[in-house]
Amino acid sequence: MKKHHHHEPDDASLFKQRSLSQIQFKKTLEKVLKISLFIIALLMLAAVIFVYTIG
C-alpha cells in the first residue's frame, strides 16, 4: 500500500515547501528594503532642501 504524502511529507515536498517559503521571505524582504531606501532618500532630500533654504 502506498503512503499518502500529506500525512508524512517526503524530502522532496519538504524541500519544495522550504523553497517556496524562502522565495516568499526574499520577496517580502526586498519590498521592505526598497521602501526603507525610498524613505531614507526622501529624508535626505528634505534635509538638503532644508539646509539650502535655511542655511
MIMIVEX-725160 format. One record per residue: residue in three letters; x negated, y, z of N, C-alpha, C, O in turn. Coordinates in steps of 0.2 Angstrom, whole numbers, plus 5000, padded with zeros to 4 digits. Each point is the difference from the previous one (the first is absolute). Example, Ala and Ser with C-alpha at 12.3 -4.5 7.8 and 13.67 -1.06 7.14 Angstrom:
ALA493449725039500450065000499650065000499549995003/SER500750064993499650065001500450055003499750065001/
This chain:
MET499649945000500450065000499650065000499450015003/LYS500850044993499650065000500150055005500650015002/LYS498950035001500150055005500350064996499850024995/HIS500750015009500250074998499550055002499950015006/HIS499850034990499550055002500250065004499650045002/HIS501149974998500250055004500049995008500150045004/HIS499949894997499949985007499350015003499850035005/GLU499849944991499250005001499750034994499849964995/PRO500050105005499750034994499349974999499649995005/ASP500250004989499449974998499550064999500250065000/ASP499249924999499550054999500150054994499950065001/ALA500449924994500150044994500550055002499950064998/SER500749925005500550055002499750055005500250065000/LEU499449925005499750045005499650054997500050065001/PHE499649924994499550044996500450064996499950065001/LYS500749924996500450044996500350055005500050064998/GLN500349925008500350045004499550065003500250065000/ARG499249915002499550055002499850054995499950065001/SER500049924993499850044994500550054999499950064999/LEU500849925001500550054999500050055006500150064998/SER499849925008500150055006499350044999500150065002/GLN499449924996499450044999500150054995499850065001/ILE500549924993500150054995500550065002499950054999/GLN500649935005500550045003499650055005500250065000/PHE499449915004499650045005499650054996499950065002/LYS499749924993499650054996500450054997499750065000/LYS500949934997500450054997500250055005500050064999/THR500249925007500250045005499450055002500150065001/LEU499449915000499450035002499850054995499850065002/GLU500249934992499850044994500550065001499850064999/LYS500849935002500550055000499950055006500050064999/VAL499849915007499950045006499450044998500050065002/LEU499549914995499350044999500250064995499750055001/LYS500649944994500250054995500450065003499850054999/ILE500749935005500350055004499650045005500050065000/SER499549915003499650035005499550054996499950055002/LEU499849924993499650044996500350074997499850055000/PHE500949944998500450054997500150055006499950064998/ILE500249925008500150055005499450035002500050065001/ILE499449914999499450035002499850054994499850065002/ALA500449934992499850044995500550075000499750054999/LEU500949945003500450055001499850055006500050065000/LEU499849905006499750045005499450044999499950065002/MET499649914994499450044998500250054995499750065001/LEU500849934995500250064995500350065004499850064999/ALA500649925006500350055005499450045004500150065000/ALA499449905002499550035004499650054995499850055002/VAL500149934992499650044995500450074999499750055000/ILE500949944998500550064999500050045006499950065000/PHE500149915006500050045006499450045001500050065002/VAL499449914997499450035001499950064995499750055002/TYR500549944992499950054995500550065001499850054998/THR500849935004500550065001499850045007500150065000/ILE499749905005499950045006499350025001499950065001/GLY499649904997499350015000499850054995499450024999/
